[in-house]
Amino acid sequence: MYKRFRVENFMCLKEVDVELEPVTVFIGPNSSGKSALFKALTTFSKLFWYPLRGGSTGEFQPEPGVTLDHLVWKGDSGLPIRFHVWFD
């Protein structure tokens, strides 16, 4: 189980670090990054867990119409997107 998740330079999230429990709820005002944080978690899962479970092993493809500029903080494709995960 994920214990802690940190993401950098992903969508509107410059640097976010969250502690995760078996049930975690993201609460906040509109446009505060809740959906971006959820998308970061699902993107991490697609990149690293799907291949381990026999899923896609190909190159990461965002949804149709989405480019790397949409996924990187402030559209700066020169920035690295980083995921850090701690497990329990």
C-alpha positions in Angstrom: 0.0 0.0 0.0 1.2 3.5 -0.7 2.1 5.3 2.5 3.2 8.6 1.1 3.2 10.1 -2.4 5.1 13.1 -3.7 4.8 14.6 -7.2 6.8 17.4 -8.8 6.1 19.5 -11.9 2.9 17.7 -12.8 0.0 19.8 -14.2 -0.7 22.5 -11.7 1.3 20.8 -9.0 4.8 22.2 -8.6 5.6 20.2 -5.5 3.0 18.2 -3.4 3.7 15.6 -0.7 0.7 13.7 0.8 0.5 11.1 3.5 -2.0 8.4 2.5 -4.2 6.2 4.6 -6.3 3.1 3.6 -9.1 5.7 2.8 -7.9 9.1 1.8 -10.2 11.9 0.7 -8.9 15.0 -1.1 -11.0 18.1 -0.1 -10.4 21.6 -1.3 -11.8 24.5 -3.3 -12.2 24.4 -7.0 -8.9 24.6 -9.0 -6.8 23.7 -6.0 -5.3 20.6 -7.6 -7.4 17.7 -6.3 -8.0 16.2 -9.8 -4.4 16.8 -10.8 -3.2 14.9 -7.7 -5.6 12.0 -8.6 -4.3 12.1 -12.2 -0.7 12.0 -10.9 -1.5 8.8 -8.9 -3.2 7.2 -11.9 -0.4 8.2 -14.2 2.2 6.7 -11.8 0.1 3.5 -11.7 0.0 3.3 -15.5 3.7 3.9 -15.8 4.9 1.5 -13.2 2.3 -1.0 -12.0 0.4 -2.0 -15.2 3.5 -3.6 -16.8 4.2 -5.5 -13.6 0.6 -6.9 -13.7 0.8 -8.0 -17.3 -0.7 -4.8 -18.8 0.7 -2.5 -21.3 4.5 -2.4 -21.5 4.7 0.2 -24.3 5.6 3.8 -24.2 3.4 6.0 -22.0 0.6 7.6 -24.0 -1.5 10.4 -22.5 -5.2 10.6 -23.4 -6.1 11.7 -26.9 -5.5 15.4 -27.4 -3.2 15.7 -24.4 0.4 16.5 -25.0 3.4 16.6 -22.6 2.9 20.4 -22.4 -0.5 19.7 -20.7 1.1 17.4 -18.1 4.1 19.4 -17.2 3.9 22.3 -14.6 3.3 25.6 -16.5 3.7 23.8 -19.8 7.5 23.8 -19.5 8.5 20.5 -21.2 12.0 21.1 -20.0 11.1 20.3 -16.4 11.2 16.7 -15.2 8.1 15.2 -13.8 9.0 13.3 -10.7 7.1 10.7 -8.7 8.3 9.6 -5.2 6.4 6.8 -3.5 6.8 5.3 0.0 5.3 1.9 0.8 4.0 0.4 4.0 
